Amino acid sequence: MDHMQFKSSQAAASYVANELSEHQQEAFELHMMGCSECLNDVEAWRVIKTHMPAPAVIEAARPPFRKVWWGGWGMAASFAAAMAVSAAGGYFASAARQPDVDSSELAVFNMPAITRASECTQLPLAANARVLVLRVPGVSSERRLTIADSDGKTVPSSLYSARLQRDGSWVVRFDAAYLQRASVQVVSSRSGTEDEVLGCVVATVVPPPG
Amino acid sequence: MTYTESLMGHATTATEVTDPVVAVTAARRADIQDEIYLRYRRPLMQVFLQRRIDRDAAQDLLQRTFLQAIKKIRSDGLDDPSNLGGYLYRTACKLATAYWRGELNRRHDSDGELLSNLRDDALSLEESLDHDLRGRLVRELMRKLSVARDREVLERFYLKEESRSAIRESMNLTELQFNQVLWRARQRFAEILRKQGFAEGTATLVARSMDG
């Protein structure tokens, strides 16, 4: 490929978006070593990608809407209708889903290997963590994953959610505050067979490393 | 020995090379090595960033790359001296792989302070503008894209990291239309940068002078 082909195909933009194949990426990078124009493009796209604001931020910063001649009661009525619809929608939507969690408030762990020690594995959390996600691989496909408290009683499903992923692993979501208060056992079960305890975890807040 | 030290320890090693650039390197080592560094620093930095290596680690790998290259030129010369950029690129790729495999020593005899004392007239866009300003300029870009479709394409392409084909399909865009969206955004961003008094590619002059 020559420079014009890279330019016309917006290779720099695709490069930063990780859209090029391995072969294309190598060809473009070798070209970029000697092409300041493509390098400038890459740097600009990387800045754009790194600082791309969330859509809500863009909308909030947009200039105010200019009033038009037909604005007035018609506009007010449609606004009121839109508010009513969105309020109703918001009510039903919020009832149907968990609150949004910022990525900094999310802690993700793989299920620690089971040890002979009697105590539970402590999962280190940031102070602002709200949700803890535990990935549990290696559960046999005919078994289900459940969570039990330290006495072996099944924890109500309202305190956690567990689902099977396509790769066969389970993902368990806890309220981080709950797991700081109580240790839980991860159990794989199947009707007619004995439950198998895969491990015990508890969460604890630790300061950042360093 | 750090890369910077290699720059300082000039004109002591005889190197049999045929390439003009490398030959001149042997003769006027400090100056030309400095030029080589300035010429290839920015593209190599992008190579590291593309491999999801953070900027601090990339800076260290950059130094290792140049150090290896200088040692190689001094000891053996290059098999294809005209392909110095390619050699640096391959070295950088290998180091990036080694980095992710955890094969590099944590401590390296680098000297970031000395390195930063090199001429800084070839700063990248990210180095030239502070973090807040960069964020402000990108927000301005998104505001100034007059077509809502253009904003959606950029958000999906870079923020949500959707594939080009998925975006095109769902928005019913041809390849050409998709590229035009990117082209318009890039032009608009260049305008915004110019208004800020930032001339893109301050290193261009360096690169051109080396070509000549």
Boltz contact constraints between the chains, C-beta under 6 A:
constraints:
  - contact:
      token1: [A, 10]
      token2: [B, 179]
      max_distance: 6.0
  - contact:
      token1: [A, 10]
      token2: [B, 182]
      max_distance: 6.0
  - contact:
      token1: [A, 13]
      token2: [B, 182]
      max_distance: 6.0
  - contact:
      token1: [A, 17]
      token2: [B, 157]
      max_distance: 6.0
  - contact:
      token1: [A, 19]
      token2: [B, 164]
      max_distance: 6.0
  - contact:
      token1: [A, 29]
      token2: [B, 47]
      max_distance: 6.0
  - contact:
      token1: [A, 30]
      token2: [B, 89]
      max_distance: 6.0
  - contact:
      token1: [A, 32]
      token2: [B, 43]
      max_distance: 6.0
  - contact:
      token1: [A, 33]
      token2: [B, 43]
      max_distance: 6.0
  - contact:
      token1: [A, 33]
      token2: [B, 85]
      max_distance: 6.0
  - contact:
      token1: [A, 33]
      token2: [B, 89]
      max_distance: 6.0
  - contact:
      token1: [A, 34]
      token2: [B, 85]
      max_distance: 6.0
  - contact:
      token1: [A, 36]
      token2: [B, 201]
      max_distance: 6.0
  - contact:
      token1: [A, 36]
      token2: [B, 204]
      max_distance: 6.0
  - contact:
      token1: [A, 36]
      token2: [B, 207]
      max_distance: 6.0
  - contact:
      token1: [A, 39]
      token2: [B, 42]
      max_distance: 6.0
  - contact:
      token1: [A, 39]
      token2: [B, 43]
      max_distance: 6.0
  - contact:
      token1: [A, 40]
      token2: [B, 200]
      max_distance: 6.0
  - contact:
      token1: [A, 40]
      token2: [B, 201]
      max_distance: 6.0
  - contact:
      token1: [A, 42]
      token2: [B, 46]
      max_distance: 6.0
  - contact:
      token1: [A, 43]
      token2: [B, 124]
      max_distance: 6.0
  - contact:
      token1: [A, 43]
      token2: [B, 125]
      max_distance: 6.0
  - contact:
      token1: [A, 44]
      token2: [B, 189]
      max_distance: 6.0
  - contact:
      token1: [A, 47]
      token2: [B, 125]
      max_distance: 6.0
  - contact:
      token1: [A, 47]
      token2: [B, 134]
      max_distance: 6.0
  - contact:
      token1: [A, 48]
      token2: [B, 138]
      max_distance: 6.0
  - contact:
      token1: [A, 49]
      token2: [B, 158]
      max_distance: 6.0
  - contact:
      token1: [A, 51]
      token2: [B, 134]
      max_distance: 6.0
  - contact:
      token1: [A, 51]
      token2: [B, 135]
      max_distance: 6.0
  - contact:
      token1: [A, 51]
      token2: [B, 138]
      max_distance: 6.0
  - contact:
      token1: [A, 52]
      token2: [B, 158]
      max_distance: 6.0
  - contact:
      token1: [A, 52]
      token2: [B, 159]
      max_distance: 6.0
  - contact:
      token1: [A, 53]
      token2: [B, 139]
      max_distance: 6.0
  - contact:
      token1: [A, 55]
      token2: [B, 155]
      max_distance: 6.0
  - contact:
      token1: [A, 58]
      token2: [B, 142]
      max_distance: 6.0
  - contact:
      token1: [A, 61]
      token2: [B, 139]
      max_distance: 6.0
  - contact:
      token1: [A, 61]
      token2: [B, 143]
      max_distance: 6.0
  - contact:
      token1: [A, 62]
      token2: [B, 143]
      max_distance: 6.0
